[in-house]
Amino acid sequence: MNGPHRELTPEAALRLTLAAEPWLSCDDCFEQIDEYVERVLADQHMGMPAMHAHLAGCGACGEEGRSLLLLVAEDEGIDPGPGLRRLAAG
Ligand SMILES: [Zn+2]
C-alpha cells in the first residue's frame, strides 16, 4: 500500500520506474550521449541500457539525443530514420 499519496511528480515516477536500472544523472548522460548516438546509428547500442533508460525517461536528454542523432546522421550522410526508431524503441 502506498497510502493516499497518489500525485507523483514526473521526476518521482521516473525514479520509481528506473529503480532497477543503473541511474545516470543528466551530466553523466551528456558525457556519453555522443558515443551513445554513434552506437545507435551503428545499431551497436545494446550495451548501454542506462543511457537508453535515461533518454527514455528524461525529456530534455531525449530531445538532445534526437537532435544529436539527426546532426550526426546528416554529417555522416546516412538515413536517420532507423536510428531514430532504435532511439525510441531501445
Ligand atoms: Zn537527463
PDB file of the backbone (N, CA, C, O) and the ligand in Angstrom, with CONECT records:
HET     ZN  A 101       1
ATOM      1  N   MET A   1       0.834  -1.200   0.000  1.00  0.00           N
ATOM      2  CA  MET A   1       0.000   0.000   0.000  1.00  0.00           C
ATOM      3  C   MET A   1       0.868   1.248   0.000  1.00  0.00           C
ATOM      4  O   MET A   1       1.867   1.340   0.713  1.00  0.00           O
ATOM      5  N   ASN A   2       0.465   2.179  -0.800  1.00  0.00           N
ATOM      6  CA  ASN A   2       1.223   3.422  -0.871  1.00  0.00           C
ATOM      7  C   ASN A   2       0.500   4.566  -0.187  1.00  0.00           C
ATOM      8  O   ASN A   2       0.978   5.700  -0.218  1.00  0.00           O
ATOM      9  N   GLY A   3      -0.646   4.296   0.431  1.00  0.00           N
ATOM     10  CA  GLY A   3      -1.354   5.350   1.117  1.00  0.00           C
ATOM     11  C   GLY A   3      -2.020   6.283   0.135  1.00  0.00           C
ATOM     12  O   GLY A   3      -2.147   5.971  -1.049  1.00  0.00           O
ATOM     13  N   PRO A   4      -2.445   7.433   0.633  1.00  0.00           N
ATOM     14  CA  PRO A   4      -3.246   8.350  -0.188  1.00  0.00           C
ATOM     15  C   PRO A   4      -2.410   9.229  -1.119  1.00  0.00           C
ATOM     16  O   PRO A   4      -2.967  10.044  -1.854  1.00  0.00           O
ATOM     17  N   HIS A   5      -1.094   9.079  -1.101  1.00  0.00           N
ATOM     18  CA  HIS A   5      -0.264   9.988  -1.905  1.00  0.00           C
ATOM     19  C   HIS A   5      -0.224   9.514  -3.346  1.00  0.00           C
ATOM     20  O   HIS A   5       0.672   8.768  -3.741  1.00  0.00           O
ATOM     21  N   ARG A   6      -1.177   9.940  -4.108  1.00  0.00           N
ATOM     22  CA  ARG A   6      -1.287   9.447  -5.486  1.00  0.00           C
ATOM     23  C   ARG A   6      -0.692  10.402  -6.492  1.00  0.00           C
ATOM     24  O   ARG A   6      -0.543  10.056  -7.664  1.00  0.00           O
ATOM     25  N   GLU A   7      -0.351  11.598  -6.053  1.00  0.00           N
ATOM     26  CA  GLU A   7       0.171  12.570  -7.013  1.00  0.00           C
ATOM     27  C   GLU A   7       1.684  12.513  -7.063  1.00  0.00           C
ATOM     28  O   GLU A   7       2.377  13.262  -6.374  1.00  0.00           O
ATOM     29  N   LEU A   8       2.181  11.611  -7.893  1.00  0.00           N
ATOM     30  CA  LEU A   8       3.612  11.540  -8.109  1.00  0.00           C
ATOM     31  C   LEU A   8       4.035  12.642  -9.071  1.00  0.00           C
ATOM     32  O   LEU A   8       3.370  12.883 -10.079  1.00  0.00           O
ATOM     33  N   THR A   9       5.127  13.300  -8.762  1.00  0.00           N
ATOM     34  CA  THR A   9       5.702  14.188  -9.769  1.00  0.00           C
ATOM     35  C   THR A   9       6.308  13.307 -10.859  1.00  0.00           C
ATOM     36  O   THR A   9       6.638  12.148 -10.609  1.00  0.00           O
ATOM     37  N   PRO A  10       6.452  13.846 -12.050  1.00  0.00           N
ATOM     38  CA  PRO A  10       7.098  13.057 -13.113  1.00  0.00           C
ATOM     39  C   PRO A  10       8.475  12.561 -12.682  1.00  0.00           C
ATOM     40  O   PRO A  10       8.876  11.444 -13.007  1.00  0.00           O
ATOM     41  N   GLU A  11       9.187  13.405 -11.948  1.00  0.00           N
ATOM     42  CA  GLU A  11      10.530  13.010 -11.519  1.00  0.00           C
ATOM     43  C   GLU A  11      10.476  11.830 -10.559  1.00  0.00           C
ATOM     44  O   GLU A  11      11.269  10.894 -10.665  1.00  0.00           O
ATOM     45  N   ALA A  12       9.527  11.883  -9.617  1.00  0.00           N
ATOM     46  CA  ALA A  12       9.400  10.789  -8.658  1.00  0.00           C
ATOM     47  C   ALA A  12       8.967   9.508  -9.354  1.00  0.00           C
ATOM     48  O   ALA A  12       9.458   8.422  -9.046  1.00  0.00           O
ATOM     49  N   ALA A  13       8.045   9.649 -10.292  1.00  0.00           N
ATOM     50  CA  ALA A  13       7.587   8.481 -11.043  1.00  0.00           C
ATOM     51  C   ALA A  13       8.746   7.868 -11.819  1.00  0.00           C
ATOM     52  O   ALA A  13       8.883   6.649 -11.916  1.00  0.00           O
ATOM     53  N   LEU A  14       9.579   8.755 -12.370  1.00  0.00           N
ATOM     54  CA  LEU A  14      10.728   8.276 -13.131  1.00  0.00           C
ATOM     55  C   LEU A  14      11.674   7.502 -12.233  1.00  0.00           C
ATOM     56  O   LEU A  14      12.186   6.452 -12.621  1.00  0.00           O
ATOM     57  N   ARG A  15      11.911   8.020 -11.025  1.00  0.00           N
ATOM     58  CA  ARG A  15      12.809   7.327 -10.093  1.00  0.00           C
ATOM     59  C   ARG A  15      12.279   5.933  -9.806  1.00  0.00           C
ATOM     60  O   ARG A  15      13.043   4.968  -9.773  1.00  0.00           O
ATOM     61  N   LEU A  16      10.971   5.824  -9.596  1.00  0.00           N
ATOM     62  CA  LEU A  16      10.391   4.519  -9.311  1.00  0.00           C
ATOM     63  C   LEU A  16      10.557   3.601 -10.506  1.00  0.00           C
ATOM     64  O   LEU A  16      10.949   2.442 -10.375  1.00  0.00           O
ATOM     65  N   THR A  17      10.246   4.151 -11.685  1.00  0.00           N
ATOM     66  CA  THR A  17      10.316   3.350 -12.899  1.00  0.00           C
ATOM     67  C   THR A  17      11.725   2.810 -13.114  1.00  0.00           C
ATOM     68  O   THR A  17      11.920   1.675 -13.549  1.00  0.00           O
ATOM     69  N   LEU A  18      12.688   3.647 -12.800  1.00  0.00           N
ATOM     70  CA  LEU A  18      14.066   3.297 -13.113  1.00  0.00           C
ATOM     71  C   LEU A  18      14.815   2.737 -11.910  1.00  0.00           C
ATOM     72  O   LEU A  18      16.038   2.602 -11.937  1.00  0.00           O
ATOM     73  N   ALA A  19      14.065   2.411 -10.849  1.00  0.00           N
ATOM     74  CA  ALA A  19      14.730   1.983  -9.620  1.00  0.00           C
ATOM     75  C   ALA A  19      15.630   0.778  -9.842  1.00  0.00           C
ATOM     76  O   ALA A  19      16.647   0.620  -9.167  1.00  0.00           O
ATOM     77  N   ALA A  20      15.251  -0.072 -10.791  1.00  0.00           N
ATOM     78  CA  ALA A  20      16.040  -1.272 -11.029  1.00  0.00           C
ATOM     79  C   ALA A  20      17.143  -1.044 -12.057  1.00  0.00           C
ATOM     80  O   ALA A  20      17.951  -1.933 -12.323  1.00  0.00           O
ATOM     81  N   GLU A  21      17.167   0.160 -12.632  1.00  0.00           N
ATOM     82  CA  GLU A  21      18.156   0.442 -13.667  1.00  0.00           C
ATOM     83  C   GLU A  21      19.340   1.188 -13.075  1.00  0.00           C
ATOM     84  O   GLU A  21      19.204   1.889 -12.072  1.00  0.00           O
ATOM     85  N   PRO A  22      20.489   1.037 -13.694  1.00  0.00           N
ATOM     86  CA  PRO A  22      21.612   1.897 -13.297  1.00  0.00           C
ATOM     87  C   PRO A  22      21.215   3.345 -13.566  1.00  0.00           C
ATOM     88  O   PRO A  22      20.840   3.687 -14.688  1.00  0.00           O
ATOM     89  N   TRP A  23      21.293   4.178 -12.569  1.00  0.00           N
ATOM     90  CA  TRP A  23      20.817   5.545 -12.710  1.00  0.00           C
ATOM     91  C   TRP A  23      21.928   6.457 -13.204  1.00  0.00           C
ATOM     92  O   TRP A  23      23.045   6.432 -12.686  1.00  0.00           O
ATOM     93  N   LEU A  24      21.613   7.253 -14.199  1.00  0.00           N
ATOM     94  CA  LEU A  24      22.538   8.265 -14.679  1.00  0.00           C
ATOM     95  C   LEU A  24      21.980   9.633 -14.363  1.00  0.00           C
ATOM     96  O   LEU A  24      20.773   9.856 -14.464  1.00  0.00           O
ATOM     97  N   SER A  25      22.839  10.539 -13.987  1.00  0.00           N
ATOM     98  CA  SER A  25      22.433  11.938 -13.910  1.00  0.00           C
ATOM     99  C   SER A  25      22.466  12.518 -15.318  1.00  0.00           C
ATOM    100  O   SER A  25      23.021  11.911 -16.235  1.00  0.00           O
ATOM    101  N   CYS A  26      21.871  13.695 -15.485  1.00  0.00           N
ATOM    102  CA  CYS A  26      21.921  14.331 -16.795  1.00  0.00           C
ATOM    103  C   CYS A  26      23.371  14.641 -17.186  1.00  0.00           C
ATOM    104  O   CYS A  26      23.725  14.566 -18.363  1.00  0.00           O
ATOM    105  N   ASP A  27      24.203  14.986 -16.209  1.00  0.00           N
ATOM    106  CA  ASP A  27      25.616  15.222 -16.518  1.00  0.00           C
ATOM    107  C   ASP A  27      26.273  13.960 -17.064  1.00  0.00           C
ATOM    108  O   ASP A  27      26.994  14.007 -18.061  1.00  0.00           O
ATOM    109  N   ASP A  28      26.016  12.822 -16.399  1.00  0.00           N
ATOM    110  CA  ASP A  28      26.561  11.551 -16.885  1.00  0.00           C
ATOM    111  C   ASP A  28      26.063  11.268 -18.293  1.00  0.00           C
ATOM    112  O   ASP A  28      26.805  10.812 -19.163  1.00  0.00           O
ATOM    113  N   CYS A  29      24.774  11.557 -18.485  1.00  0.00           N
ATOM    114  CA  CYS A  29      24.155  11.319 -19.786  1.00  0.00           C
ATOM    115  C   CYS A  29      24.852  12.148 -20.870  1.00  0.00           C
ATOM    116  O   CYS A  29      25.192  11.637 -21.937  1.00  0.00           O
ATOM    117  N   PHE A  30      25.057  13.435 -20.575  1.00  0.00           N
ATOM    118  CA  PHE A  30      25.661  14.307 -21.585  1.00  0.00           C
ATOM    119  C   PHE A  30      27.092  13.885 -21.906  1.00  0.00           C
ATOM    120  O   PHE A  30      27.569  14.085 -23.023  1.00  0.00           O
ATOM    121  N   GLU A  31      27.777  13.295 -20.916  1.00  0.00           N
ATOM    122  CA  GLU A  31      29.144  12.838 -21.165  1.00  0.00           C
ATOM    123  C   GLU A  31      29.177  11.686 -22.163  1.00  0.00           C
ATOM    124  O   GLU A  31      30.154  11.510 -22.891  1.00  0.00           O
ATOM    125  N   GLN A  32      28.106  10.908 -22.190  1.00  0.00           N
ATOM    126  CA  GLN A  32      28.114   9.691 -23.012  1.00  0.00           C
ATOM    127  C   GLN A  32      27.217   9.786 -24.232  1.00  0.00           C
ATOM    128  O   GLN A  32      27.140   8.849 -25.027  1.00  0.00           O
ATOM    129  N   ILE A  33      26.533  10.925 -24.383  1.00  0.00           N
ATOM    130  CA  ILE A  33      25.484  10.955 -25.395  1.00  0.00           C
ATOM    131  C   ILE A  33      26.068  10.884 -26.817  1.00  0.00           C
ATOM    132  O   ILE A  33      25.457  10.307 -27.717  1.00  0.00           O
ATOM    133  N   ASP A  34      27.248  11.473 -27.005  1.00  0.00           N
ATOM    134  CA  ASP A  34      27.876  11.382 -28.334  1.00  0.00           C
ATOM    135  C   ASP A  34      28.119   9.927 -28.716  1.00  0.00           C
ATOM    136  O   ASP A  34      27.771   9.480 -29.808  1.00  0.00           O
ATOM    137  N   GLU A  35      28.737   9.196 -27.768  1.00  0.00           N
ATOM    138  CA  GLU A  35      29.040   7.795 -28.043  1.00  0.00           C
ATOM    139  C   GLU A  35      27.752   7.000 -28.248  1.00  0.00           C
ATOM    140  O   GLU A  35      27.660   6.152 -29.136  1.00  0.00           O
ATOM    141  N   TYR A  36      26.763   7.294 -27.406  1.00  0.00           N
ATOM    142  CA  TYR A  36      25.513   6.537 -27.497  1.00  0.00           C
ATOM    143  C   TYR A  36      24.849   6.744 -28.859  1.00  0.00           C
ATOM    144  O   TYR A  36      24.394   5.789 -29.487  1.00  0.00           O
ATOM    145  N   VAL A  37      24.799   7.997 -29.309  1.00  0.00           N
ATOM    146  CA  VAL A  37      24.155   8.289 -30.590  1.00  0.00           C
ATOM    147  C   VAL A  37      24.904   7.606 -31.736  1.00  0.00           C
ATOM    148  O   VAL A  37      24.295   7.066 -32.660  1.00  0.00           O
ATOM    149  N   GLU A  38      26.247   7.641 -31.656  1.00  0.00           N
ATOM    150  CA  GLU A  38      27.026   6.932 -32.682  1.00  0.00           C
ATOM    151  C   GLU A  38      26.677   5.448 -32.688  1.00  0.00           C
ATOM    152  O   GLU A  38      26.529   4.827 -33.740  1.00  0.00           O
ATOM    153  N   ARG A  39      26.550   4.900 -31.485  1.00  0.00           N
ATOM    154  CA  ARG A  39      26.237   3.471 -31.383  1.00  0.00           C
ATOM    155  C   ARG A  39      24.833   3.165 -31.879  1.00  0.00           C
ATOM    156  O   ARG A  39      24.615   2.145 -32.532  1.00  0.00           O
ATOM    157  N   VAL A  40      23.876   4.042 -31.572  1.00  0.00           N
ATOM    158  CA  VAL A  40      22.507   3.822 -32.055  1.00  0.00           C
ATOM    159  C   VAL A  40      22.500   3.808 -33.579  1.00  0.00           C
ATOM    160  O   VAL A  40      21.860   2.957 -34.197  1.00  0.00           O
ATOM    161  N   LEU A  41      23.208   4.747 -34.174  1.00  0.00           N
ATOM    162  CA  LEU A  41      23.248   4.817 -35.636  1.00  0.00           C
ATOM    163  C   LEU A  41      23.895   3.568 -36.229  1.00  0.00           C
ATOM    164  O   LEU A  41      23.549   3.141 -37.330  1.00  0.00           O
ATOM    165  N   ALA A  42      24.841   2.986 -35.482  1.00  0.00           N
ATOM    166  CA  ALA A  42      25.526   1.779 -35.950  1.00  0.00           C
ATOM    167  C   ALA A  42      24.823   0.513 -35.473  1.00  0.00           C
ATOM    168  O   ALA A  42      25.287  -0.595 -35.741  1.00  0.00           O
ATOM    169  N   ASP A  43      23.685   0.678 -34.753  1.00  0.00           N
ATOM    170  CA  ASP A  43      22.954  -0.444 -34.170  1.00  0.00           C
ATOM    171  C   ASP A  43      23.844  -1.240 -33.215  1.00  0.00           C
ATOM    172  O   ASP A  43      23.786  -2.469 -33.173  1.00  0.00           O
ATOM    173  N   GLN A  44      24.661  -0.525 -32.456  1.00  0.00           N
ATOM    174  CA  GLN A  44      25.598  -1.158 -31.522  1.00  0.00           C
ATOM    175  C   GLN A  44      25.374  -0.640 -30.103  1.00  0.00           C
ATOM    176  O   GLN A  44      26.302  -0.616 -29.296  1.00  0.00           O
ATOM    177  N   HIS A  45      24.159  -0.232 -29.804  1.00  0.00           N
ATOM    178  CA  HIS A  45      23.907   0.490 -28.557  1.00  0.00           C
ATOM    179  C   HIS A  45      23.362  -0.397 -27.443  1.00  0.00           C
ATOM    180  O   HIS A  45      23.034   0.095 -26.363  1.00  0.00           O
ATOM    181  N   MET A  46      23.263  -1.710 -27.699  1.00  0.00           N
ATOM    182  CA  MET A  46      22.592  -2.572 -26.723  1.00  0.00           C
ATOM    183  C   MET A  46      23.350  -2.656 -25.394  1.00  0.00           C
ATOM    184  O   MET A  46      22.761  -3.000 -24.370  1.00  0.00           O
ATOM    185  N   GLY A  47      24.628  -2.350 -25.402  1.00  0.00           N
ATOM    186  CA  GLY A  47      25.405  -2.458 -24.170  1.00  0.00           C
ATOM    187  C   GLY A  47      25.288  -1.256 -23.261  1.00  0.00           C
ATOM    188  O   GLY A  47      25.993  -1.173 -22.255  1.00  0.00           O
ATOM    189  N   MET A  48      24.412  -0.322 -23.592  1.00  0.00           N
ATOM    190  CA  MET A  48      24.301   0.901 -22.788  1.00  0.00           C
ATOM    191  C   MET A  48      22.865   1.110 -22.294  1.00  0.00           C
ATOM    192  O   MET A  48      22.234   2.115 -22.622  1.00  0.00           O
ATOM    193  N   PRO A  49      22.352   0.158 -21.507  1.00  0.00           N
ATOM    194  CA  PRO A  49      20.946   0.249 -21.074  1.00  0.00           C
ATOM    195  C   PRO A  49      20.673   1.461 -20.195  1.00  0.00           C
ATOM    196  O   PRO A  49      19.565   1.996 -20.209  1.00  0.00           O
ATOM    197  N   ALA A  50      21.668   1.900 -19.430  1.00  0.00           N
ATOM    198  CA  ALA A  50      21.440   3.058 -18.564  1.00  0.00           C
ATOM    199  C   ALA A  50      21.192   4.308 -19.403  1.00  0.00           C
ATOM    200  O   ALA A  50      20.367   5.152 -19.054  1.00  0.00           O
ATOM    201  N   MET A  51      21.913   4.412 -20.504  1.00  0.00           N
ATOM    202  CA  MET A  51      21.700   5.552 -21.399  1.00  0.00           C
ATOM    203  C   MET A  51      20.309   5.505 -21.996  1.00  0.00           C
ATOM    204  O   MET A  51      19.611   6.517 -22.063  1.00  0.00           O
ATOM    205  N   HIS A  52      19.915   4.315 -22.429  1.00  0.00           N
ATOM    206  CA  HIS A  52      18.583   4.215 -23.008  1.00  0.00           C
ATOM    207  C   HIS A  52      17.524   4.585 -21.978  1.00  0.00           C
ATOM    208  O   HIS A  52      16.578   5.314 -22.277  1.00  0.00           O
ATOM    209  N   ALA A  53      17.695   4.074 -20.764  1.00  0.00           N
ATOM    210  CA  ALA A  53      16.714   4.352 -19.718  1.00  0.00           C
ATOM    211  C   ALA A  53      16.644   5.850 -19.433  1.00  0.00           C
ATOM    212  O   ALA A  53      15.564   6.403 -19.226  1.00  0.00           O
ATOM    213  N   HIS A  54      17.801   6.494 -19.427  1.00  0.00           N
ATOM    214  CA  HIS A  54      17.795   7.924 -19.135  1.00  0.00           C
ATOM    215  C   HIS A  54      17.136   8.712 -20.271  1.00  0.00           C
ATOM    216  O   HIS A  54      16.315   9.596 -20.027  1.00  0.00           O
ATOM    217  N   LEU A  55      17.498   8.389 -21.494  1.00  0.00           N
ATOM    218  CA  LEU A  55      16.939   9.134 -22.629  1.00  0.00           C
ATOM    219  C   LEU A  55      15.436   8.891 -22.748  1.00  0.00           C
ATOM    220  O   LEU A  55      14.691   9.781 -23.159  1.00  0.00           O
ATOM    221  N   ALA A  56      14.989   7.683 -22.386  1.00  0.00           N
ATOM    222  CA  ALA A  56      13.562   7.387 -22.454  1.00  0.00           C
ATOM    223  C   ALA A  56      12.797   8.126 -21.362  1.00  0.00           C
ATOM    224  O   ALA A  56      11.633   8.484 -21.540  1.00  0.00           O
ATOM    225  N   GLY A  57      13.468   8.353 -20.220  1.00  0.00           N
ATOM    226  CA  GLY A  57      12.762   8.926 -19.094  1.00  0.00           C
ATOM    227  C   GLY A  57      12.963  10.409 -18.909  1.00  0.00           C
ATOM    228  O   GLY A  57      12.195  11.051 -18.193  1.00  0.00           O
ATOM    229  N   CYS A  58      13.987  10.976 -19.544  1.00  0.00           N
ATOM    230  CA  CYS A  58      14.320  12.382 -19.342  1.00  0.00           C
ATOM    231  C   CYS A  58      14.023  13.155 -20.625  1.00  0.00           C
ATOM    232  O   CYS A  58      14.701  12.979 -21.637  1.00  0.00           O
ATOM    233  N   GLY A  59      13.014  14.004 -20.573  1.00  0.00           N
ATOM    234  CA  GLY A  59      12.594  14.712 -21.775  1.00  0.00           C
ATOM    235  C   GLY A  59      13.701  15.543 -22.398  1.00  0.00           C
ATOM    236  O   GLY A  59      13.878  15.536 -23.616  1.00  0.00           O
ATOM    237  N   ALA A  60      14.450  16.261 -21.561  1.00  0.00           N
ATOM    238  CA  ALA A  60      15.496  17.142 -22.085  1.00  0.00           C
ATOM    239  C   ALA A  60      16.583  16.343 -22.785  1.00  0.00           C
ATOM    240  O   ALA A  60      17.007  16.694 -23.886  1.00  0.00           O
ATOM    241  N   CYS A  61      17.036  15.262 -22.144  1.00  0.00           N
ATOM    242  CA  CYS A  61      18.106  14.461 -22.736  1.00  0.00           C
ATOM    243  C   CYS A  61      17.589  13.664 -23.938  1.00  0.00           C
ATOM    244  O   CYS A  61      18.317  13.461 -24.910  1.00  0.00           O
ATOM    245  N   GLY A  62      16.341  13.217 -23.869  1.00  0.00           N
ATOM    246  CA  GLY A  62      15.763  12.516 -25.003  1.00  0.00           C
ATOM    247  C   GLY A  62      15.736  13.403 -26.241  1.00  0.00           C
ATOM    248  O   GLY A  62      16.045  12.969 -27.350  1.00  0.00           O
ATOM    249  N   GLU A  63      15.355  14.666 -26.014  1.00  0.00           N
ATOM    250  CA  GLU A  63      15.312  15.614 -27.124  1.00  0.00           C
ATOM    251  C   GLU A  63      16.723  15.886 -27.652  1.00  0.00           C
ATOM    252  O   GLU A  63      16.947  15.973 -28.859  1.00  0.00           O
ATOM    253  N   GLU A  64      17.666  16.018 -26.715  1.00  0.00           N
ATOM    254  CA  GLU A  64      19.063  16.219 -27.101  1.00  0.00           C
ATOM    255  C   GLU A  64      19.558  15.045 -27.938  1.00  0.00           C
ATOM    256  O   GLU A  64      20.253  15.232 -28.937  1.00  0.00           O
ATOM    257  N   GLY A  65      19.194  13.831 -27.523  1.00  0.00           N
ATOM    258  CA  GLY A  65      19.614  12.642 -28.241  1.00  0.00           C
ATOM    259  C   GLY A  65      19.088  12.633 -29.670  1.00  0.00           C
ATOM    260  O   GLY A  65      19.814  12.315 -30.612  1.00  0.00           O
ATOM    261  N   ARG A  66      17.802  12.991 -29.815  1.00  0.00           N
ATOM    262  CA  ARG A  66      17.220  13.019 -31.165  1.00  0.00           C
ATOM    263  C   ARG A  66      17.899  14.079 -32.029  1.00  0.00           C
ATOM    264  O   ARG A  66      18.214  13.831 -33.192  1.00  0.00           O
ATOM    265  N   SER A  67      18.122  15.264 -31.451  1.00  0.00           N
ATOM    266  CA  SER A  67      18.764  16.335 -32.212  1.00  0.00           C
ATOM    267  C   SER A  67      20.163  15.926 -32.649  1.00  0.00           C
ATOM    268  O   SER A  67      20.573  16.141 -33.789  1.00  0.00           O
ATOM    269  N   LEU A  68      20.891  15.321 -31.692  1.00  0.00           N
ATOM    270  CA  LEU A  68      22.263  14.926 -31.984  1.00  0.00           C
ATOM    271  C   LEU A  68      22.288  13.823 -33.034  1.00  0.00           C
ATOM    272  O   LEU A  68      23.141  13.822 -33.922  1.00  0.00           O
ATOM    273  N   LEU A  69      21.361  12.896 -32.932  1.00  0.00           N
ATOM    274  CA  LEU A  69      21.310  11.809 -33.905  1.00  0.00           C
ATOM    275  C   LEU A  69      21.085  12.357 -35.318  1.00  0.00           C
ATOM    276  O   LEU A  69      21.713  11.913 -36.279  1.00  0.00           O
ATOM    277  N   LEU A  70      20.175  13.332 -35.419  1.00  0.00           N
ATOM    278  CA  LEU A  70      19.905  13.926 -36.732  1.00  0.00           C
ATOM    279  C   LEU A  70      21.156  14.621 -37.279  1.00  0.00           C
ATOM    280  O   LEU A  70      21.477  14.507 -38.462  1.00  0.00           O
ATOM    281  N   LEU A  71      21.858  15.346 -36.393  1.00  0.00           N
ATOM    282  CA  LEU A  71      23.072  16.040 -36.803  1.00  0.00           C
ATOM    283  C   LEU A  71      24.144  15.065 -37.285  1.00  0.00           C
ATOM    284  O   LEU A  71      24.745  15.246 -38.344  1.00  0.00           O
ATOM    285  N   VAL A  72      24.368  14.020 -36.472  1.00  0.00           N
ATOM    286  CA  VAL A  72      25.415  13.062 -36.800  1.00  0.00           C
ATOM    287  C   VAL A  72      25.070  12.323 -38.095  1.00  0.00           C
ATOM    288  O   VAL A  72      25.937  12.107 -38.942  1.00  0.00           O
ATOM    289  N   ALA A  73      23.803  11.937 -38.242  1.00  0.00           N
ATOM    290  CA  ALA A  73      23.381  11.227 -39.445  1.00  0.00           C
ATOM    291  C   ALA A  73      23.600  12.097 -40.677  1.00  0.00           C
ATOM    292  O   ALA A  73      24.074  11.628 -41.711  1.00  0.00           O
ATOM    293  N   GLU A  74      23.248  13.371 -40.547  1.00  0.00           N
ATOM    294  CA  GLU A  74      23.435  14.276 -41.683  1.00  0.00           C
ATOM    295  C   GLU A  74      24.922  14.432 -41.994  1.00  0.00           C
ATOM    296  O   GLU A  74      25.334  14.429 -43.154  1.00  0.00           O
ATOM    297  N   ASP A  75      25.712  14.568 -40.940  1.00  0.00           N
ATOM    298  CA  ASP A  75      27.149  14.739 -41.084  1.00  0.00           C
ATOM    299  C   ASP A  75      27.774  13.537 -41.780  1.00  0.00           C
ATOM    300  O   ASP A  75      28.691  13.677 -42.589  1.00  0.00           O
ATOM    301  N   GLU A  76      27.255  12.338 -41.446  1.00  0.00           N
ATOM    302  CA  GLU A  76      27.835  11.115 -41.989  1.00  0.00           C
ATOM    303  C   GLU A  76      27.118  10.667 -43.263  1.00  0.00           C
ATOM    304  O   GLU A  76      27.489   9.661 -43.868  1.00  0.00           O
ATOM    305  N   GLY A  77      26.097  11.414 -43.666  1.00  0.00           N
ATOM    306  CA  GLY A  77      25.396  11.102 -44.900  1.00  0.00           C
ATOM    307  C   GLY A  77      24.589   9.824 -44.829  1.00  0.00           C
ATOM    308  O   GLY A  77      24.448   9.116 -45.827  1.00  0.00           O
ATOM    309  N   ILE A  78      24.049   9.520 -43.637  1.00  0.00           N
ATOM    310  CA  ILE A  78      23.238   8.312 -43.516  1.00  0.00           C
ATOM    311  C   ILE A  78      21.805   8.680 -43.159  1.00  0.00           C
ATOM    312  O   ILE A  78      21.532   9.772 -42.660  1.00  0.00           O
ATOM    313  N   ASP A  79      20.891   7.739 -43.426  1.00  0.00           N
ATOM    314  CA  ASP A  79      19.469   7.941 -43.146  1.00  0.00           C
ATOM    315  C   ASP A  79      19.235   7.887 -41.636  1.00  0.00           C
ATOM    316  O   ASP A  79      19.533   6.873 -41.005  1.00  0.00           O
ATOM    317  N   PRO A  80      18.709   8.961 -41.053  1.00  0.00           N
ATOM    318  CA  PRO A  80      18.489   8.958 -39.593  1.00  0.00           C
ATOM    319  C   PRO A  80      17.273   8.142 -39.172  1.00  0.00           C
ATOM    320  O   PRO A  80      17.096   7.879 -37.983  1.00  0.00           O
ATOM    321  N   GLY A  81      16.428   7.735 -40.126  1.00  0.00           N
ATOM    322  CA  GLY A  81      15.174   7.070 -39.784  1.00  0.00           C
ATOM    323  C   GLY A  81      15.344   5.840 -38.900  1.00  0.00           C
ATOM    324  O   GLY A  81      14.744   5.764 -37.828  1.00  0.00           O
ATOM    325  N   PRO A  82      16.160   4.867 -39.339  1.00  0.00           N
ATOM    326  CA  PRO A  82      16.329   3.665 -38.497  1.00  0.00           C
ATOM    327  C   PRO A  82      16.918   3.998 -37.133  1.00  0.00           C
ATOM    328  O   PRO A  82      16.536   3.404 -36.125  1.00  0.00           O
ATOM    329  N   GLY A  83      17.846   4.946 -37.100  1.00  0.00           N
ATOM    330  CA  GLY A  83      18.444   5.334 -35.832  1.00  0.00           C
ATOM    331  C   GLY A  83      17.427   5.951 -34.900  1.00  0.00           C
ATOM    332  O   GLY A  83      17.418   5.668 -33.702  1.00  0.00           O
ATOM    333  N   LEU A  84      16.551   6.811 -35.459  1.00  0.00           N
ATOM    334  CA  LEU A  84      15.509   7.431 -34.639  1.00  0.00           C
ATOM    335  C   LEU A  84      14.571   6.367 -34.086  1.00  0.00           C
ATOM    336  O   LEU A  84      14.137   6.447 -32.936  1.00  0.00           O
ATOM    337  N   ARG A  85      14.262   5.372 -34.911  1.00  0.00           N
ATOM    338  CA  ARG A  85      13.374   4.307 -34.436  1.00  0.00           C
ATOM    339  C   ARG A  85      14.064   3.496 -33.336  1.00  0.00           C
ATOM    340  O   ARG A  85      13.431   3.114 -32.353  1.00  0.00           O
ATOM    341  N   ARG A  86      15.371   3.235 -33.507  1.00  0.00           N
ATOM    342  CA  ARG A  86      16.090   2.493 -32.464  1.00  0.00           C
ATOM    343  C   ARG A  86      16.182   3.321 -31.193  1.00  0.00           C
ATOM    344  O   ARG A  86      16.090   2.784 -30.089  1.00  0.00           O
ATOM    345  N   LEU A  87      16.361   4.620 -31.345  1.00  0.00           N
ATOM    346  CA  LEU A  87      16.431   5.503 -30.185  1.00  0.00           C
ATOM    347  C   LEU A  87      15.120   5.449 -29.405  1.00  0.00           C
ATOM    348  O   LEU A  87      15.116   5.434 -28.174  1.00  0.00           O
ATOM    349  N   ALA A  88      14.022   5.421 -30.129  1.00  0.00           N
ATOM    350  CA  ALA A  88      12.714   5.405 -29.477  1.00  0.00           C
ATOM    351  C   ALA A  88      12.394   4.031 -28.895  1.00  0.00           C
ATOM    352  O   ALA A  88      11.768   3.924 -27.840  1.00  0.00           O
ATOM    353  N   ALA A  89      12.824   2.994 -29.585  1.00  0.00           N
ATOM    354  CA  ALA A  89      12.438   1.647 -29.185  1.00  0.00           C
ATOM    355  C   ALA A  89      13.428   1.020 -28.216  1.00  0.00           C
ATOM    356  O   ALA A  89      13.081   0.085 -27.493  1.00  0.00           O
ATOM    357  N   GLY A  90      14.637   1.518 -28.195  1.00  0.00           N
ATOM    358  CA  GLY A  90      15.672   0.889 -27.381  1.00  0.00           C
ATOM    359  C   GLY A  90      16.293  -0.241 -28.163  1.00  0.00           C
ATOM    360  O   GLY A  90      17.195  -0.914 -27.664  1.00  0.00           O
TER     361      GLY A  90
HETATM  362 ZN    ZN A 101      18.618  13.897 -18.482  1.00  0.00          ZN2+
END
